[in-house]
Amino acid sequence: MANLAKTANYNLYAVSKKLLKTIPMKMNELIDNQKTTDQQARFEALDFSKSFIVQAPAGSGKTELLTQRYLSLLANACQTPEEILAITFTRKAAAEMRQRVISASTSNQPHTRELAQKVLEKNYLLNWNILQNPQRLKIMTIDALCGYLNSRMPILSGVSIFANVIENPKLLYQKAAQEVILHSSPAALLKYLDNDAPKLIKLCSDLLRKREQWLPYILSSTPGIQLRNRLQQGLKLLAQELIEKTHKMLLTSGVKQSLFNLLKYAGNNLLTTAPEKSLTAWADLSQFPETHYNQLSLWKSLAQALLTEQFEWRKTVNKNHGFPAKTFEKKYFEDILLQLSANTALQSALQEILICPPVHYSDEQWAIILALFELLPTLAAQLRLLFEEQGVMDFIEMGLRASQALGIDQPTDLALALDYRIRHILVDEFQDTSVAQFKLLEKLTQGWQQEDDHTLFLVGDPMQSIYRFRNAEVGLFLRTLDQGIQNIRLQPLQLSQNFRCSTGLVNWYNQIFPHIFPQNGQIAEGAIPYFPATATQKESELAAVNCYGCSNYDYEAQELISVIHKIRNSEPCAQIAILVRARIHLKHILPALQSAEINFQAVELDLLSQHSAIQDLAALTRALHHRADRIAWLAILRAPFCGLILKDLQIITETPYPTILESLLDFEKNTELSEDGKLRLRRIVPVLSKAMANAGRTTISRWVEQTWLALGGPAGLTHTNQLSNVKAFFELLEKTFKAGALFNIQLLNEQLKALYAAPDPNSDARLQVMTIHKAKGLEFDHVIIPQLHRSGATDSQQLLMWTERVNAKDGADLLLAPIKKKAGKDNSLYTYLNYLEQKKLSLEISRLFYVAVTRAKKTVHLLAVLPPKDLNSWPPPSNSFLKLIWSYFRSNILSSCAMFPLKSAEISNGINQLSDQPVFNLRRLVANWQAPNIDNLTTNIDQPAPPFILSIRNKQAAILGTVIHEALARQHLPDPLAIDNEQIIWKRKLRQLGYPEPNIDQAVSIVKQALLNTINDPRGLWIFSPLHKDCRHEYSLTTMLSNQPVQVILDRTFIDASGVRWIIEFKSSEYIADNLQTYQEQLFKYATIFSKKEQNKLRLGLYFPLNSFWKEWEYTSA
């Protein structure tokens, strides 16, 4: 690889620089040329014989291009769909892409429809049946791919097929670290950290979150003198390159010789006044210091003379710096400082010289590195043992095992088989790839040659890389642009047209971001230059970007509300988003919205664990597992499904029994309990007693759910979205604690921290509030970004820092640094590596701001809280969005905002009104509550079908109807020739349900006839058409009717091409006209439930497959 400066530019940046510098007279011609280049790139990307890496900025139609590439490969470059592997990073993206491929024939893009038609012809010719079997399209997330690889080679990967992936393994990290530290007692590390074992345990736990990065270094190196020399050689090359870079800049600046004379002068003066200062070494020099690492101390003293401790250019010097007052040398040196003050590149280079670490490890540092090399493999091994004990693993482990299944040094049989089967790979959002995922991709393409028929297609936007907290390395995008992957050289393509944003917004991006983003690309730093976009949308009459400065948080919230009102006054149906960097930044905004009675939809803002219904379920789970957990038992007695008053709770706790449960079992003897309390306990104590007796007889999830239902838990819920939250809780229990697994309350609590409550279905989706990370991939008419002045969270210390640095000789140097000592001398190597990490973080903040503002179609509104002082002298907080655009923001604050809005009464009054309300109001079921009659409740919604006019009994008819419904519960109709293969499944099901054996063959023929009738009926084909959107079968809906939760199952529902939502019921009986009214009433009840969920027009349909009869109605609300 060429040196980093050379890798910086690439063709894409050269184009952007040219665009920005072109004179205005030629701008229209230039934009036309850029549009032509964009169209050529899109056309070239469909060349199925070549490999490409595509940079697709925000709003450029990346997903459409990816879909077209996939279709092009299907139509021209494969014999089976399985030869193509498309990798995404989220399940949502995978589902969207699969849906786009399936429905491509109805796309509004002519070329997409043309490609889809070719695919359909090939599908028919080669009998692929991808419409009936869309699972043949290998479109999956990177995690799903790892799971697939592990399942193919469970022995080689070492993964049990029963292992469950947990999303929040923090507790297991802590346990692994605790067991290793407490049992091995690493003396050197503990002494280094002042015997602070809890701190060491936390540091080890945190390190396990990144083990896929450091494990390869640790396991591939043998601690000893050779390793020490190799690491120190990397430090020498680092110092050498920093000195050479700084020297070149000094030569360019033209002040090198003058600086030498002045610093020699200052050094001579300091020999007398301050001989301990490092600048005195210049007194004996006869020429400028050499550009060699052994001269590092001299270069550091030069940097100290030019920069302050805050790494800013000095403005003045005095006798303490070696320049006495009123001397020519002092004035001359200050003139040079003034001359250099605009040279930010030299300033940055001098800063790196100042923090450059020594070229040798101290003996103490090396002893700690050796201790870490001994500890870390044990730490990783202990975590793996815990995973195996509990039958779980994290996503990192799944990736490591998948990589292991493909081979370490040589490809395994699985890798060779995949190489034979997979001919084409597409990767979406490539800018978010981690080092481990990149290595997995390298193994998948191992052995591919430039001239064979394999192709690789990578698409992404490095300007939108914002997932460093998930270990994404945007530098890999630049590296792949320059080097390719394995033996594959990828042709770079650049898209430039923005189909989303107004012309005003695109022009603003092109004006602002060249100054925010770095000028040159750097692989090691993850520095990405800005590439300008070309607008395709009309110019809006609205001001594209509006800035509001406010004097405090309440005023900012009020201004935000004013912006919402202004937008809605002109566009009532406009989609508005409030985007923030962190949820805590909404602390003042959400209460203000509620006080102003502005309805909004909160997207993943409320932790599931903060909802009372979930807290009650967690308490019930704890109580069932631990009789002595007094807090849990008291919590369920206070929950709505029981609802004891505080006096009764106190009486129960004062009984002489050792546990609350024993006191409950004997509550009838307690004369002090209120009659209300006894009435409630008579209902719930038998339920709890039975639940305790059933411990261990089923899964934890089912055990807790059955108990909650029997206690009347659903009846205590107040909103329908609480049912979704409850469902999420039970799914979490099921996923975390499989059958036979031991319950762990801390593990449950940790898993709950990763889950967020479902949005309120009654909220107004026209106004959505979310984090910027959650908004990535979405678009809105107007975007409001408050709290521009706020910084994000700072990273905590790490036990070990590392980086692999590409040196000027095209080699890679590993730099390792142990944590800073708690007290004593500073660890400059750790400081330098932390500086590099903070530099990467700072660059990502720029990209995060780019993602935020490019979500908007029409306008962006920027708000910040500013101090009541001279803004020209006020520096915005570091690492804030405001610092990025301070010059523009300060010059464009709207005068209407006036910095000090006059009215804040609405907000303060709203808060006061809230505080005057009762602090707590006990919500509980009535004392004599009884569970509703489920049969009667169900009958209200799901009337039983009328008797068959087949000559079989009603019970047999019901069983047969169940099997017919299951046969029709599929996404697409089967190939008629494949129906016979399903008959064995139907027979098995009929036997399981108790169908008479002599009649089974006849029943199977009826099921087959129902399917064949549907396949041969145009109406049946339409019902199962793959062109419908949001198609679901056996779709479960839950709602509240008469204050009771009711669940219904829809046989089939979808949205057709005209946007109409269809709700269709299959009837396994033959058509009887007399029953139509009953069926219609049933469907109308379903539609009533669905109408609360969405605003689409609704139509209802009945389909009788046994005689191909169809009846439909339009739904109108009462």
Secondary structure, DSSP 4 states (H G I P E B T S, - for coil): ---HHHHHHHHHHHHHHHHHHS-GGGHHHHHHHHHHHHHHHHHHTT-TTS-EEEE--TTS-HHHHHHHHHHHHHHHS-SSGGGEEEEESSHHHHHHHHHHHHTGGG-SSHHHHHHHHHHHHHHHHTT--TTT-GGGSEEEEHHHHHHHHHHHSHHHHT--TT-EE-S--HHHHHHHHHHHHHHH--HHHHHHTTT-HHHHHHHHHHHHTTHHHHHHHHHT---SHHHHHHHHHHHHHHHHHHHHHHHHHHHHHT-HHHHHHHHHHHHHHHHHH-TTSGGGGGGG-SSPPPSSGGGHHHHHHHHHHHB-TTSPBP----GGGT--TT-HHHHHHHHHHHHHTT-HHHHHHHHHHHHPPPSS--HHHHHHHHHHHHHHHHHHHHHHHHHHHHTEE-HHHHHHHHHHHH-SSS--HHHHHHHHH--EEEESSGGG-BHHHHHHHHHHTTT--TTSS-EEEEEE-GGG---GGGTB-THHHHHHHHH-BTTBPPEEEE--EESSS-HHHHHHHHHHHHHHS-SS-BTTTTB------EE-SPPPSS-SEEEEEESSHHHHHHHHHHHHHHHHHH-TT--EEEEESSGGGGTTHHHHHHHTT---EE-S-SBGGGSHHHHHHHHHHHHHH-TT-HHHHHHHHHSTTT---HHHHHHHHTSS-SSHHHHHHTGGG-TTS-HHHHHHHHHHHHHHHHHHHTTTSS-HHHHHHHHHHHHTGGGG--SHHHHHHHHHHHHHHHHHS-TTPPP-HHHHHHHHTT-BPPPPTTS-TTEEEEEHHHHTT--EEEEEE--TT-B-PPPPP-SEEEEEEE-TTS-EEEEEEEPPPSSSS--HHHHHHHHHHHHHHHHHHHHHHHHHHTTEEEEEEEEEE--SS-GGGPPPPTTBHHHHTHHHHHH-B-TTT-BS-S--HHHHHHHHHHHHS-S-------TT-----HHHHHHHHSPPPPPPSSSS-HHHHHHHHHHHHHHH-SSSPPPGGGGGGGHHHHHHHHHHTT--GGGHHHHHHHHHHHHHHHHHSHHHHHHT-TTSEEEEEEEEEEEEETTEEEEEEEEEEEE-TTSPEEEEEE--SPP-GGGHHHHHHHHHHHHHHHHTT--S-EEEEEEETTTTEEEEEE----
